[in-house]
Amino acid sequence: MAKRTPQIVSVEHFYAEGNSGGDLIEIEKMADGVVRLQVGHQCVYSIYQKVVPVEFMTVAITKAIDDYGGPEGVLKASGWSGDFVKKLLAKIQ
């Protein structure tokens, strides 16, 4: 996967990646309350690419955080190595 620089392309387009390019998210505003969402996880590009309502994103993120007790729980349940999880946990503010 080609590495891209995290960026806000415009107020209506955001792209970022982590895990040395193995994880990415791209969000582009399409219409009022609708976005194009593209997510890649653990080097699987375009694991999810759909046009979705913003409410889908808010409920997905909120549910994941609630079900795992916060961002820390989500990362600990990820299956990544303990050292990598510790590195990610250190980034949480």
BALOBA-1460 file (C-alpha; in Angstrom, 3 decimals):
// residues 93
<rec num="1" residu="m" x="0.000" y="0.000" z="0.000"/>
<rec num="2" residu="a" x="1.428" y="3.400" z="-0.947"/>
<rec num="3" residu="k" x="2.018" y="5.593" z="2.080"/>
<rec num="4" residu="r" x="0.167" y="8.924" z="2.021"/>
<rec num="5" residu="t" x="0.631" y="11.889" z="4.296"/>
<rec num="6" residu="p" x="-2.224" y="12.504" z="6.773"/>
<rec num="7" residu="q" x="-4.081" y="15.494" z="5.493"/>
<rec num="8" residu="i" x="-7.187" y="17.550" z="5.402"/>
<rec num="9" residu="v" x="-7.571" y="17.947" z="1.665"/>
<rec num="10" residu="s" x="-10.336" y="20.472" z="2.210"/>
<rec num="11" residu="v" x="-12.860" y="21.228" z="4.913"/>
<rec num="12" residu="e" x="-14.926" y="18.473" z="3.313"/>
<rec num="13" residu="h" x="-12.219" y="15.805" z="2.810"/>
<rec num="14" residu="f" x="-9.997" y="14.160" z="5.439"/>
<rec num="15" residu="y" x="-7.407" y="11.398" z="5.073"/>
<rec num="16" residu="a" x="-5.122" y="9.850" z="7.698"/>
<rec num="17" residu="e" x="-3.201" y="6.631" z="8.203"/>
<rec num="18" residu="g" x="-1.350" y="4.861" z="10.968"/>
<rec num="19" residu="n" x="0.466" y="1.587" z="11.600"/>
<rec num="20" residu="s" x="3.032" y="2.464" z="8.898"/>
<rec num="21" residu="g" x="0.240" y="2.801" z="6.350"/>
<rec num="22" residu="g" x="-1.478" y="-0.431" z="7.387"/>
<rec num="23" residu="d" x="-4.506" y="1.392" z="8.801"/>
<rec num="24" residu="l" x="-6.288" y="4.256" z="7.109"/>
<rec num="25" residu="i" x="-9.431" y="6.326" z="7.165"/>
<rec num="26" residu="e" x="-10.767" y="8.674" z="4.536"/>
<rec num="27" residu="i" x="-13.905" y="10.747" z="4.977"/>
<rec num="28" residu="e" x="-15.350" y="12.946" z="2.259"/>
<rec num="29" residu="k" x="-18.501" y="15.044" z="2.610"/>
<rec num="30" residu="m" x="-20.914" y="14.150" z="-0.178"/>
<rec num="31" residu="a" x="-24.153" y="15.939" z="0.726"/>
<rec num="32" residu="d" x="-25.952" y="17.270" z="3.751"/>
<rec num="33" residu="g" x="-25.465" y="14.647" z="6.455"/>
<rec num="34" residu="v" x="-23.887" y="12.044" z="4.121"/>
<rec num="35" residu="v" x="-20.211" y="11.133" z="3.726"/>
<rec num="36" residu="r" x="-18.108" y="8.679" z="1.734"/>
<rec num="37" residu="l" x="-16.260" y="6.566" z="4.256"/>
<rec num="38" residu="q" x="-13.262" y="4.422" z="3.375"/>
<rec num="39" residu="v" x="-11.504" y="2.385" z="6.028"/>
<rec num="40" residu="g" x="-8.544" y="0.035" z="5.734"/>
<rec num="41" residu="h" x="-7.318" y="-2.057" z="8.655"/>
<rec num="42" residu="q" x="-4.162" y="-4.142" z="9.051"/>
<rec num="43" residu="c" x="-3.050" y="-3.705" z="5.440"/>
<rec num="44" residu="v" x="-6.442" y="-4.648" z="3.979"/>
<rec num="45" residu="y" x="-7.206" y="-1.610" z="1.834"/>
<rec num="46" residu="s" x="-10.831" y="-0.644" z="1.300"/>
<rec num="47" residu="i" x="-12.127" y="-3.086" z="3.873"/>
<rec num="48" residu="y" x="-15.125" y="-0.791" z="3.940"/>
<rec num="49" residu="q" x="-16.061" y="1.808" z="1.366"/>
<rec num="50" residu="k" x="-19.591" y="3.171" z="1.402"/>
<rec num="51" residu="v" x="-21.580" y="6.364" z="1.301"/>
<rec num="52" residu="v" x="-23.177" y="6.532" z="4.745"/>
<rec num="53" residu="p" x="-25.068" y="8.988" z="6.928"/>
<rec num="54" residu="v" x="-22.953" y="10.764" z="9.537"/>
<rec num="55" residu="e" x="-25.105" y="9.076" z="12.182"/>
<rec num="56" residu="f" x="-23.681" y="5.693" z="11.111"/>
<rec num="57" residu="m" x="-20.188" y="6.870" z="11.976"/>
<rec num="58" residu="t" x="-21.175" y="8.392" z="15.300"/>
<rec num="59" residu="v" x="-23.056" y="5.290" z="16.450"/>
<rec num="60" residu="a" x="-20.302" y="2.919" z="15.267"/>
<rec num="61" residu="i" x="-17.581" y="4.801" z="17.107"/>
<rec num="62" residu="t" x="-19.689" y="5.396" z="20.216"/>
<rec num="63" residu="k" x="-20.823" y="1.756" z="20.374"/>
<rec num="64" residu="a" x="-17.267" y="0.441" z="19.989"/>
<rec num="65" residu="i" x="-16.023" y="2.741" z="22.742"/>
<rec num="66" residu="d" x="-18.983" y="1.979" z="25.033"/>
<rec num="67" residu="d" x="-18.785" y="-1.800" z="24.483"/>
<rec num="68" residu="y" x="-15.059" y="-1.896" z="25.284"/>
<rec num="69" residu="g" x="-14.952" y="0.711" z="28.044"/>
<rec num="70" residu="g" x="-13.244" y="3.506" z="26.134"/>
<rec num="71" residu="p" x="-10.525" y="3.845" z="23.516"/>
<rec num="72" residu="e" x="-8.132" y="1.903" z="25.738"/>
<rec num="73" residu="g" x="-10.425" y="-1.137" z="25.742"/>
<rec num="74" residu="v" x="-10.900" y="-1.005" z="21.978"/>
<rec num="75" residu="l" x="-7.124" y="-1.024" z="21.445"/>
<rec num="76" residu="k" x="-6.541" y="-3.803" z="23.969"/>
<rec num="77" residu="a" x="-9.163" y="-5.960" z="22.181"/>
<rec num="78" residu="s" x="-7.580" y="-5.333" z="18.767"/>
<rec num="79" residu="g" x="-5.323" y="-8.375" z="18.760"/>
<rec num="80" residu="w" x="-2.193" y="-6.297" z="18.196"/>
<rec num="81" residu="s" x="0.973" y="-7.081" z="20.132"/>
<rec num="82" residu="g" x="1.252" y="-5.706" z="23.647"/>
<rec num="83" residu="d" x="4.121" y="-3.365" z="22.720"/>
<rec num="84" residu="f" x="2.211" y="-1.871" z="19.795"/>
<rec num="85" residu="v" x="-0.908" y="-1.400" z="21.937"/>
<rec num="86" residu="k" x="1.200" y="0.356" z="24.605"/>
<rec num="87" residu="k" x="2.577" y="2.680" z="21.906"/>
<rec num="88" residu="l" x="-0.959" y="3.516" z="20.741"/>
<rec num="89" residu="l" x="-2.247" y="3.969" z="24.299"/>
<rec num="90" residu="a" x="0.486" y="6.538" z="24.886"/>
<rec num="91" residu="k" x="-1.004" y="8.673" z="22.081"/>
<rec num="92" residu="i" x="-4.429" y="8.990" z="23.754"/>
<rec num="93" residu="q" x="-5.033" y="12.414" z="25.267"/>
